[in-house]
C-alpha cells in the first residue's frame, strides 16, 4: 500500500470516528433532553394518556343539635363521568345515558363530543339510575361515589344551617361559616390503562393535609324548641296575614341561641329551587327601625345616670309635642297628661320618652346605646351579619334625638335586640351570642370548644334589676301594653314595639306597612329564657302587643310545659280547677336552663296523664312504659298534642293518642 493510500485510509477512519462521536454525543444529548430536560412534561403527557385522576370530596362532618339530633349529614351517592376522547360513538352513548337519567340528549352529547379526557355527565344521581347506568356497561363511562348533603328535618332551622353546592363547599349559614372544619381532605381517585388500553382497578389516596376528616359541629340549638318556635311563628304569620316573621330564643345567662327561626321557611335539600338570596338569614342581616322596643335602653341610661326614679313625673303634653319643626304624636293617637317614669314604659309613651332623652342628653344616650351593642356586630358565629345603622351623636339634630328615643332614625338587627335585652336580664352584663358549642372529631375528641363570653357591663346590677321590675309591669299589669304575653304562674318582663317602615318611594314613614315586635324574658326573679318575636307587615292586628305578644306567650308556655326548668314563680297558689297542677305549693329544685325531666304532676300520689308534648317517639314510649300507659302514635317527629290532655286522671283509662310532627 502506497503512502498516499495509507493517508486516505487514516482519513476515512478518522472521519468515521468523528461521525460516530458526533452521533454518540447527539444521542446522549437527545437522551438527556428526553430524560432530564423534558422528562417531567413527557411523563405528564403519558400520565394523561394512560392515567385518569379525579379529586373527590370526602363526607362532611355532621351537624348535631345540643341533644345529639342530626340536623345535617352526608350520604354517598353515584355520579356519572366519562372520557370523551375514547368514545367513538358519542351520539349513541348520549342517547342511552339521557334515557336512563330522563334528561335531554343534546347537553350530554355536547360534553361527549369534546376532545377532553374527562367530563361530568350527571352529579349525584338516584340509586336506581346508578344501577341502570352500570348495567349499560359502556366503555369509558364511569360511576364515582360522591358525598351528598342531606338535611333530615327539611325546613327546620334551614337558613341557620345553610347549604352546600355540588362541590360540597358551604354556601350559606353554618355550612359556610364552619366550612373549614366540616370539610376533610379530598380523596385522590386514580385509575390507569395497560398497554392494550384495558382499564385497571382504581386506587384511592388521601391528599396530604393537616385535617384528614371532616369534623362534627355540636350546636346550642335545641331542635325541639326550634320546632315549637317555627310552628308557632308560622301560625301567627298565617293568622295575621304577615309577609314574614322572625323569632329567637336565647339563654340570657350564656348567650346560647336555643332557637332561631326565619319564616316562611327554607328547605336546604331543595336550595336550587329557590331564588337568589332566599337562603340568607334575615335575623342577622336585615336592619329595621326597632320602634318602642328601643325604649328600655333609653330607660336604662336614665336610671344609670340617676336623672330619674321610678316615680319621676313628666308632662306628656296630652298626646302632641312640637320638637323644632316637627309635631310628634303618641302611637294610636293616645293622649297622656302627667305620667311617671314607670308609667311611660308601661304605656309606651313616645312623648314621655322624648322628655327623658332631653333630660339625659344625646351624648349620654348614644353612650348607652353603644354599651348595649347597637351600631356594631354582635359577633355571632354566622356569616352575613350586619352591624345596623347608628350615626354618631354629634350628627344628631334635636329631632333625631327625639325620634331615636322611641326607635325611629336608628336601625338594628333582630339578633342585636335580643342580645341587648338579655343584658338587662343578665344583671347588666352583655354576652356574645353563639350557635356552636364545640367542634369534635369522629372519635368524640374536642377540637375546639366555645364558652359563654362576656362582652362588657352595659349597666349596673342595681339598674338592671330596677328596669326588670318596670318591664315586669309592662306585661303583668292589666293596663300594660304587653299583657297578652302573660304566662300563667311565671313572671315575665318585656316590651312591645310597632315600627313604621320607611317608604322610599314617598320618602316618608308608611302608616300601612309596619313591623310588630314583642321581646321579653322570664322568670324576672332569675331570668333564664329570652324570646323575641317579630311579624313583618301584618294585615291584621298591627300592634306588637296584640300581634307578637301572644306568640311569645304560646312559645313560653310550651317551653315551661315541655321542659323542666326552675322558671316558675316559687312558691305559688294554683286554682283547684286547673287540671295541670294539683299541688298548691310546688317547689322546684334548681336545674339547668333546658333539661328534659319528669312533669310536676307526676310527683303526686294520684296517677295523672303525663305531658308528652315536645318528646320524641322513643321518649314517649319510654315514659308511657314507666307509667303502664298504652300509646297510639300518629305521625312522626316530636309530640305536639295528645288526647287525653296532660293532668287527666288515669283511674278511668290508661291509653293515650299522641300526635307527632316533624316540623316541615
C-alpha positions in Angstrom: 0.0 0.0 0.0 1.4 3.3 -1.0 1.8 6.2 1.4 -1.0 8.0 -0.4 -3.3 5.1 0.2 -2.4 4.9 3.9 -3.1 8.6 4.3 -6.5 8.2 2.7 -7.4 5.2 4.9 -6.4 7.1 8.0 -8.5 10.0 6.9 -11.5 7.7 6.3 -11.1 6.1 9.7 -10.7 9.5 11.4 -13.8 10.8 9.6 -15.8 7.7 10.7 -14.6 8.2 14.3 -15.7 11.8 14.2 -19.1 10.8 12.8 -19.7 8.2 15.4 -18.5 10.5 18.1 -20.9 13.2 16.9 -23.7 10.7 16.7 -23.0 9.4 20.2 -23.0 12.9 21.5 -26.2 13.6 19.7 -27.8 10.5 21.1 -26.6 11.3 24.6 -27.9 14.9 24.3 -31.2 13.7 23.0 -31.5 11.2 25.8 -30.6 13.9 28.3 -33.2 16.2 26.8 -35.9 13.5 26.9 -35.0 12.0 30.3 -34.0 15.2 32.1 -35.0 18.4 30.4 -38.3 17.2 29.0 -38.9 14.3 31.3 -41.4 15.9 33.6 -43.5 17.2 30.7 -43.4 13.9 28.8 -44.3 12.0 32.0 -47.3 14.2 32.5 -48.3 13.6 28.9 -48.0 9.9 29.4 -50.0 10.1 32.6 -52.7 12.0 30.8 -52.9 9.4 28.1 -52.8 6.3 30.4 -53.9 7.6 33.8 -57.0 9.4 35.0 -57.0 11.3 38.3 -60.1 12.8 40.0 -60.3 14.6 43.3 -63.4 13.6 45.3 -64.6 15.5 48.3 -65.0 13.2 51.4 -68.0 13.1 53.6 -68.6 16.4 55.5 -68.9 16.4 59.3 -72.3 16.0 60.9 -74.1 19.0 62.4 -75.9 18.0 65.7 -78.2 19.9 67.9 -77.5 20.2 71.7 -79.2 16.9 72.3 -77.4 14.9 69.6 -80.1 15.0 67.0 -78.7 15.2 63.4 -79.5 18.4 61.6 -77.2 17.8 58.6 -75.4 14.7 57.4 -73.8 13.2 54.3 -74.7 10.1 52.3 -72.6 8.6 49.5 -74.3 8.6 46.1 -73.2 7.9 42.5 -72.1 10.5 39.9 -71.5 9.7 36.2 -68.4 10.8 34.3 -66.7 9.9 31.0 -63.6 10.1 28.9 -64.9 11.8 25.6 -61.5 11.3 23.9 -62.0 7.5 24.0 -65.7 7.4 23.0 -66.1 6.6 19.3 -69.9 6.7 19.2 -70.9 9.8 21.3 -74.4 10.1 19.8 -75.4 6.5 20.8 -73.9 6.8 24.2 -75.6 10.2 24.8 -79.0 8.7 23.9 -78.6 5.7 26.3 -77.4 8.0 29.2 -80.2 10.5 28.6 -82.8 7.7 28.5 -81.8 6.4 31.9 -81.5 9.9 33.5 -84.7 11.2 31.9 -82.6 14.1 30.7 -82.1 16.0 27.4 -79.8 14.2 24.9 -78.1 17.3 23.4 -76.3 18.7 26.5 -74.9 15.2 27.2 -73.9 14.8 23.5 -72.1 18.2 23.6 -70.0 17.0 26.5 -69.1 13.7 24.9 -68.2 15.4 21.6 -65.3 17.3 23.1 -61.6 16.5 23.0 -61.0 16.5 26.7 -60.3 13.2 28.5 -62.8 13.9 31.4 -66.2 15.3 31.8 -69.2 15.0 34.3 -72.4 13.7 32.7 -74.5 13.8 35.8 -73.8 14.5 39.5 -75.3 12.7 42.5 -77.9 10.6 40.8 -80.5 8.3 42.3 -79.6 4.7 43.3 -81.9 3.1 40.7 -80.4 5.3 38.0 -76.9 4.3 39.0 -77.8 0.6 38.7 -79.2 1.2 35.2 -76.1 3.1 34.1 -73.9 0.3 35.4 -75.9 -2.3 33.6 -75.3 -0.5 30.3 -71.6 -1.4 30.7 -70.4 1.4 28.4 -66.6 1.6 28.0 -65.1 4.9 29.2 -68.3 5.9 31.2 -67.7 5.6 34.9 -69.7 5.7 38.2 -67.9 7.6 41.0 -69.1 7.8 44.6 -69.6 11.3 45.9 -71.0 12.6 49.2 -74.4 14.3 49.1 -75.5 16.6 51.9 -78.8 15.7 53.4 -80.9 17.6 55.9 -83.2 15.1 57.6 -85.6 17.8 59.1 -86.2 19.7 55.9 -87.1 23.3 56.7 -86.3 23.1 60.4 -83.6 25.7 61.1 -82.9 25.7 57.3 -81.4 29.2 57.0 -79.5 28.8 60.2 -77.8 25.5 58.9 -77.4 26.8 55.4 -76.5 24.5 52.5 -73.6 23.3 50.3 -73.1 23.2 46.5 -72.3 20.3 44.2 -68.7 20.6 45.1 -69.6 20.1 48.8 -68.4 23.7 49.6 -70.5 25.6 52.2 -72.5 28.4 50.6 -74.7 29.8 53.4 -75.3 29.5 57.2 -73.2 27.3 59.4 -72.2 25.2 56.4 -70.3 28.3 55.1 -69.1 29.7 58.5 -67.6 26.4 59.6 -66.7 25.0 56.1 -63.0 24.6 57.0 -63.9 22.4 59.9 -66.7 20.4 58.2 -64.7 19.6 55.1 -61.9 17.0 55.2 -59.1 16.3 52.8 -60.2 15.4 49.2 -59.7 11.8 48.1 -57.5 11.3 45.0 -59.1 8.7 42.8 -56.7 7.3 40.2 -57.1 4.6 37.6 -54.8 3.5 34.7 -54.8 1.6 31.4 -52.4 -1.2 30.5 -50.6 -1.3 27.1 -53.8 -2.7 25.4 -55.9 0.1 26.8 -57.7 -2.1 29.3 -59.0 -0.1 32.3 -57.3 -1.1 35.6 -58.8 -1.1 39.1 -58.9 2.4 40.6 -56.7 3.4 43.5 -57.9 5.9 46.2 -55.4 8.1 48.1 -55.8 10.8 50.7 -54.2 14.1 49.8 -51.7 15.4 52.3 -53.3 18.0 54.7 -53.4 18.7 58.4 -57.1 17.8 58.6 -57.8 14.4 57.0 -61.5 14.1 58.0 -64.5 16.5 58.4 -65.2 17.5 62.0 -68.6 17.5 63.6 -70.4 20.5 65.0 -72.4 20.5 68.3 -74.9 23.3 68.4 -76.5 25.3 71.1 -79.8 24.9 69.2 -82.4 22.6 70.8 -84.3 21.1 67.8 -87.4 20.5 70.0 -87.6 24.2 70.9 -86.8 25.1 67.3 -89.8 23.1 66.2 -92.1 24.8 68.7 -90.9 28.2 67.7 -91.2 27.6 63.9 -94.7 26.1 64.2 -96.0 29.0 66.4 -94.4 31.6 64.3 -95.8 30.3 61.0 -99.3 30.0 62.6 -99.1 33.7 63.5 -97.8 34.8 60.1 -100.8 33.0 58.5 -103.3 34.2 61.0 -102.2 37.9 60.9 -101.5 37.9 57.1 -97.9 38.9 57.7 -95.3 39.0 55.0 -92.8 37.1 57.1 -91.5 36.8 60.7 -88.5 36.2 63.0 -88.2 34.5 66.3 -85.2 33.9 68.6 -84.9 32.1 71.9 -81.8 32.8 73.9 -80.3 31.7 77.2 -79.9 35.0 79.0 -77.0 33.9 81.2 -74.8 32.4 78.5 -75.8 34.0 75.1 -76.5 30.5 73.7 -79.1 30.6 71.0 -81.7 27.8 71.7 -83.8 28.5 68.6 -83.6 30.9 65.7 -86.5 30.9 63.2 -87.0 32.9 60.0 -90.3 32.1 58.3 -91.6 31.4 55.7 -89.1 28.5 55.7 -86.2 27.4 53.5 -85.5 23.8 52.7 -81.8 23.3 52.2 -82.4 20.0 50.5 -84.0 22.0 47.6 -81.9 25.1 47.7 -81.6 25.2 43.9 -85.3 25.7 43.5 -85.2 28.9 45.5 -84.4 32.3 44.0 -81.2 34.3 44.8 -81.0 35.4 48.4 -83.7 33.1 49.7 -81.1 31.2 51.9 -79.9 34.4 53.6 -80.6 34.6 57.3 -82.5 37.8 57.7 -82.3 37.7 61.5 -78.7 38.7 61.4 -78.6 40.6 58.0 -81.8 42.7 57.9 -81.8 46.1 59.6 -85.1 47.8 60.7 -86.3 50.6 63.0 -86.9 48.9 66.4 -89.8 51.2 67.4 -90.8 51.1 71.1 -88.6 48.0 71.8 -85.8 50.6 71.9 -87.2 52.4 74.9 -85.8 50.1 77.6 -82.3 51.1 76.6 -83.1 54.8 76.9 -84.6 54.0 80.3 -81.5 52.0 81.3 -79.3 55.1 80.6 -81.6 57.4 82.5 -81.7 55.1 85.6 -77.9 54.5 85.5 -77.2 58.3 85.4 -79.6 58.8 88.3 -81.5 61.5 86.5 -84.9 59.8 87.1 -86.5 57.4 89.6 -89.5 55.2 89.0 -91.8 57.9 90.4 -90.3 60.9 88.5 -93.1 62.6 86.5 -93.1 64.0 83.1 -95.7 66.1 81.2 -96.7 64.1 78.1 -98.4 67.1 76.5 -101.8 65.5 76.1 -100.6 63.5 73.1 -98.9 66.2 70.9 -95.4 67.7 71.3 -93.6 70.1 69.0 -89.9 69.4 68.5 -88.1 72.0 66.3 -90.3 72.0 63.1 -91.8 68.5 63.8 -95.1 67.7 65.5 -94.8 64.3 67.3 -97.9 62.3 68.4 -98.4 59.3 70.6 -98.9 56.0 69.0 -102.5 55.2 68.1 -103.3 58.9 68.9 -103.3 58.2 72.6 -103.4 61.3 74.9 -101.5 61.3 78.2 -101.0 64.1 80.7 -98.6 63.6 83.6 -97.0 60.2 83.7 -94.4 58.7 86.0 -91.2 57.2 84.6 -92.7 53.7 85.4 -95.9 54.6 83.5 -94.1 55.9 80.5 -92.7 52.5 79.8 -95.8 50.6 80.8 -98.0 52.7 78.4 -95.1 53.1 75.9 -95.5 56.9 75.7 -93.4 58.4 72.8 -93.6 61.9 74.2 -92.6 60.7 77.7 -89.5 59.0 76.2 -88.7 62.2 74.3 -88.8 64.2 77.6 -86.5 61.5 79.2 -84.0 61.7 76.2 -83.9 65.5 76.5 -83.0 65.2 80.2 -80.4 62.5 79.5 -78.7 64.4 76.6 -77.8 63.0 73.2 -74.1 62.2 74.1 -75.0 60.0 77.1 -77.9 58.5 75.3 -75.6 57.5 72.4 -73.1 56.1 75.0 -75.6 53.7 76.5 -76.9 52.7 73.1 -73.4 51.6 72.1 -72.9 49.9 75.5 -75.8 47.6 74.7 -74.1 46.8 71.4 -76.1 48.8 68.9 -74.2 50.1 65.9 -71.8 47.2 65.8 -71.9 43.5 65.1 -72.7 41.1 67.9 -70.0 38.7 66.7 -72.4 35.7 66.4 -70.8 32.8 64.5 -72.9 33.1 61.4 -72.0 34.7 58.0 -73.5 37.9 56.7 -74.2 39.8 60.0 -75.0 43.5 59.7 -74.0 46.0 62.4 -77.1 48.1 62.0 -77.2 51.8 61.3 -76.3 54.3 64.1 -75.0 57.8 63.3 -72.5 59.4 65.7 -74.1 61.6 68.3 -72.5 64.8 67.0 -74.6 64.4 63.8 -77.9 64.1 65.7 -80.3 67.0 65.4 -82.8 67.7 68.1 -85.4 65.9 66.1 -83.0 62.9 65.7 -82.6 62.7 69.5 -86.3 62.7 69.9 -87.2 60.1 67.3 -84.4 57.8 68.3 -85.9 57.9 71.8 -88.9 55.9 70.5 -87.0 53.8 68.0 -87.1 55.7 64.7 -84.0 57.0 62.9 -81.9 54.1 64.1 -81.7 50.6 62.5 -81.0 47.4 64.4 -81.0 43.6 63.7 -83.1 41.1 65.5 -80.0 39.4 67.0 -78.9 42.8 68.4 -82.2 43.4 70.0 -82.4 40.0 71.8 -78.8 40.2 72.8 -79.2 43.7 74.3 -82.4 42.7 76.1 -80.6 39.6 77.5 -78.0 42.0 79.0 -80.8 43.6 81.1 -81.9 40.1 82.2 -78.3 39.1 82.9 -77.8 41.8 85.6 -76.4 44.3 83.1 -73.7 42.1 81.5 -73.8 41.9 77.7 -72.9 38.4 76.4 -71.7 37.4 73.0 -74.4 35.3 71.3 -73.2 32.0 69.8 -74.6 28.9 67.9 -71.8 26.3 68.1 -70.8 24.8 71.4 -68.0 22.6 70.2 -66.2 21.1 67.2 -65.4 17.4 67.7 -63.7 14.7 65.6 -65.3 11.4 64.7 -64.0 9.8 67.9 -65.6 12.5 70.1 -62.4 14.3 70.9 -63.0 18.1 71.3 -61.1 20.0 68.7 -62.4 23.4 69.7 -64.8 24.5 72.5 -66.9 27.6 72.6 -67.8 29.0 76.0 -70.0 31.9 77.2 -68.2 35.2 76.5 -69.0 38.4 78.4 -68.5 41.4 76.2 -68.9 44.2 78.8 -71.0 45.5 81.6 -73.6 47.7 80.0 -75.3 48.9 83.2 -75.0 48.2 86.9 -76.7 45.2 88.5 -78.9 47.5 90.5 -80.1 49.4 87.4 -80.8 46.1 85.6 -83.0 44.8 88.5 -84.9 48.1 88.7 -85.5 48.1 85.0 -86.6 44.4 85.1 -89.3 45.3 87.6 -90.6 48.1 85.4 -90.7 45.8 82.4 -92.5 43.2 84.5 -95.2 45.8 84.9 -95.5 46.2 81.1 -96.6 42.5 81.0 -98.0 41.8 84.4 -100.4 44.7 84.9 -103.8 44.7 83.3 -103.3 48.0 81.6 -99.7 47.3 80.3 -99.1 47.1 76.6 -97.6 43.6 76.9 -100.4 42.0 78.9 -101.1 39.4 76.2 -97.6 37.9 76.8 -98.5 36.8 80.3 -97.6 33.2 81.2 -99.6 31.5 84.0 -97.6 31.3 87.2 -94.5 32.8 85.5 -93.2 36.3 86.0 -92.4 37.9 82.6 -90.6 41.1 81.8 -91.0 42.5 78.3 -91.6 45.3 75.9 -93.9 45.8 72.9 -92.9 47.6 69.7 -94.6 48.7 66.5 -92.3 50.5 64.0 -93.4 52.1 60.8 -91.5 51.0 57.7 -89.9 53.7 55.6 -91.5 54.1 52.2 -88.6 55.1 49.9 -91.0 55.9 47.0 -92.7 58.6 49.1 -89.6 59.3 51.2 -91.7 59.1 54.4 -92.7 56.5 57.0 -95.6 54.4 56.0 -98.7 54.2 58.1 -99.9 51.0 56.4 -96.7 48.9 56.5 -95.4 48.2 60.0 -93.2 45.7 61.8 -94.7 44.5 65.1 -92.4 43.1 67.8 -92.5 41.7 71.3 -89.4 40.8 73.3 -89.3 39.5 76.8 -87.7 37.2 79.4 -88.6 35.0 82.3 -88.7 34.5 85.2 -88.0 38.0 86.4 -86.5 36.8 89.7 -83.9 34.6 88.0 -84.0 35.2 84.2 -83.2 32.2 82.1 -85.0 32.5 78.8 -85.4 35.5 76.5 -87.6 35.4 73.4 -88.1 37.9 70.6 -91.0 37.8 68.1 -91.3 40.0 65.0 -94.0 40.0 62.4 -93.3 41.9 59.2 -96.3 43.8 57.6 -99.2 42.1 59.3 -102.5 42.9 57.7 -104.5 42.3 60.9 -103.7 43.5 64.5 -100.9 45.9 63.5 -99.6 46.4 67.1 -96.8 44.5 68.9 -99.0 44.0 72.0 -101.8 42.1 70.1 -99.9 40.5 67.2 -96.5 39.5 68.5 -97.1 39.2 72.3 -99.5 36.2 72.0 -96.8 34.3 70.0 -94.3 35.0 72.9 -96.9 33.6 75.3 -97.6 30.5 73.3 -93.9 29.6 72.9 -93.1 30.5 76.5 -96.0 28.3 77.8 -94.7 25.3 75.7 -91.2 25.7 77.0 -92.5 25.8 80.6 -94.7 22.8 80.0 -92.4 20.6 77.9 -89.2 21.2 79.7 -88.5 21.0 83.4 -86.9 24.3 84.4 -86.7 26.4 87.5 -88.6 29.2 85.9 -92.0 29.2 87.7 -92.6 31.6 90.5 -91.9 29.8 93.7 -94.0 29.2 95.7 -97.4 29.9 94.1 -101.0 29.1 94.6 -102.8 27.1 91.9 -106.6 27.3 91.4 -108.3 23.9 92.2 -110.0 23.8 88.8 -106.7 23.9 86.9 -106.1 20.2 85.9 -102.4 20.7 85.1 -101.4 21.4 88.7 -102.6 19.5 91.7 -100.2 20.6 94.4 -100.9 24.2 95.6 -97.4 24.8 96.7 -95.0 23.2 94.2 -91.3 23.9 94.8 -88.9 23.1 92.0 -85.3 22.4 92.6 -82.8 24.3 90.6 -81.9 22.6 87.3 -80.1 23.6 84.1 -81.9 26.1 81.9 -83.3 23.4 79.4 -83.3 19.9 80.7 -85.9 17.2 79.8 -87.3 15.8 83.0 -90.4 14.5 84.8 -93.5 16.5 84.7 -94.5 18.2 88.0 -97.9 16.4 88.0 -96.1 13.0 88.3 -94.8 13.9 91.8 -98.3 13.4 93.3 -99.7 10.2 94.7 -102.8 10.2 92.4 -101.9 8.9 88.9 -102.3 11.5 86.2 -101.6 11.5 82.4 -98.1 12.8 81.8 -97.3 15.6 79.4 -95.7 14.0 76.3 -95.5 17.2 74.3 -92.1 18.1 72.9 -90.8 14.5 73.3 -89.6 12.2 70.5 -91.5 8.9 69.9 -88.8 6.9 71.7 -89.1 9.2 74.8 -92.9 9.0 74.7 -92.8 5.2 74.6 -90.3 5.0 77.4 -92.3 7.4 79.6 -95.5 5.5 78.8 -93.9 2.2 79.7 -92.9 3.5 83.0 -96.5 4.6 83.8 -98.1 1.5 82.2 -99.9 3.6 79.6 -100.9 2.3 76.1 -99.8 4.7 73.4 -101.1 5.2 69.9 -98.6 7.1 67.7 -99.8 9.4 64.9 -97.2 10.9 62.6 -93.5 11.3 63.3 -91.1 13.8 64.7 -91.9 15.5 68.1 -95.1 15.2 70.1 -97.3 18.3 69.5 -100.6 17.2 71.0 -102.2 14.4 73.0 -105.6 13.0 74.0 -106.4 12.8 76.9 -104.7 16.0 77.9 -101.9 16.2 80.5 -103.2 16.0 84.0 -106.2 13.8 83.2 -106.7 11.1 85.9 -105.5 7.7 84.9 -108.1 5.9 87.1 -110.6 5.6 84.2 -108.4 4.8 81.2 -104.6 4.2 80.7 -104.4 4.8 77.0 -103.4 7.9 75.1 -103.1 9.1 71.4 -100.1 11.2 70.8 -99.7 13.2 67.6 -96.2 14.0 66.2 -94.9 16.4 63.7 -91.5 16.7 62.0 -91.8 20.5 61.5 -91.9 20.6 57.7 
